[in-house]
Amino acid sequence: MAGQIIDLSRGMPPVKAFPTGDLIQCGEAALRRDPNVLLQYGRSHGYAHLREWLGQQHGVGPDQILIGNSSLEIFSFITQTELKPGDRAFVEAPSYDRAVTLLRRAGAEVVGIPLEEDGLSLMVLEDELRKGVPALIYLISDFNNPMGVTTSLEKRTQLVALAEEYDFWIVDDAPYRALRYLGQDVPTFLSLSPTRVLHMSSFSKVLAPGLRLGYVAGPTDKIASLAEWAVDTYIGPVLPTQGMVYEYCRRGLLPSNLERLKDLYLPRLQATLSALENQLSQASWSKPEGGFYVGLTLPQGNTIANLLARAGEAGLKLSDGRGFFSSPVDGNRFLRIPFCSVTPEDMEEAISRLVRIL
């Protein structure tokens, strides 16, 4: 391990996580069965069979599902259709940096609401609501990227009530939801408020990110509006990958793959938490029950800027924690630790190197 760079900068699945052989078989089977649809222009909400399957998973009709080329692109459509310059948009602090970028591109005033152990601070949220109602609030309610925090049922219920009272959308981004290694699932925002929530997810974390296949579930009229925007943007999404994924799901392969991924990732999460406890007890960090990330607050006297300047000499590649906050100064001591692609042995070494440069 000496001399090798340990990459803690991105939440990328390891190559061994991909069910490559099954996807090859499913891709061929899908193209043989339905080539006239999968290889043609598709001015639609997405591949009909996959929309039906996804609708069944979420308890909605196929007309309440839009499939596109990644959930991030779908979120860009949401920001362009639901926001006008100057509108407020709330996010968790910290939140997914690319989502914050898209909100800013749409001209929104992005307001960060601090995250607590069980979700964002409702006290701060209500204070901000009194200052001005947002067009939407963007959440990663299951295993937040970058913090790993999951929003409790109590806070989900209160958030839904506030959305209905103040008339704003809840956009819930849930790519990690199926990757729960400990504890019990919490009901989705969509199940709590079908008319007020846009539920986004993708197959990037549970199959492979190169598929670029995301989707959103929500009210029929809102999905139709997003689909119209999507058609005007790219005519149709990439249908062959949608056919491949539908075939994979139709064959019932997804549940066993999820169990395989949980067996892969749980020891990596446990090794990360153990290494932090044993080597860096003066810091504080989240204790997620799933997902890809642990969020770390550096000990007093340290900054992420100083850490980044010295990471290379220690053989570490790190991300800048300030990018996950709508107000970058709030991330001066924040470090995201993606454990998904790092073996337990390498994580032990990575934390040891981190300690040496603090």
Buried (B, 14 or more C-beta within 10 A) or exposed (E): EEEEEBBBBEBBBEEEBBBEEBBEBBBEBBBEEBEEBBEEEBEBBBBBBBBEBBBEEBEBBBBBBBBBBBBBBBBBBBBBBBBEEEBBBBBBBBBBBEBBBBBBEBEBBBBBBBBBEBBBBBEBBEEBBEEEBBBBBBBBBBBBBBBBBBBBBEBBBBBBEBBEEEEBBBBBBBBBBBBBBEEEEBEBBBBBBBEBBBBBBBBBBBBBBEBBBBBBBBBEEBBBBBBBBBBEBEEBBBBBBBBBBBBBBBEEBBEEBBEEBBEBBBBBBBBBBBBBEEBBEEBEBBBBBBBBBBBBBBEEEBBBEBBBEEBEEBBBBBBBBBBBBBEBEBBBBBBBBBBBBBBBEBBBBBBBBBBEBB
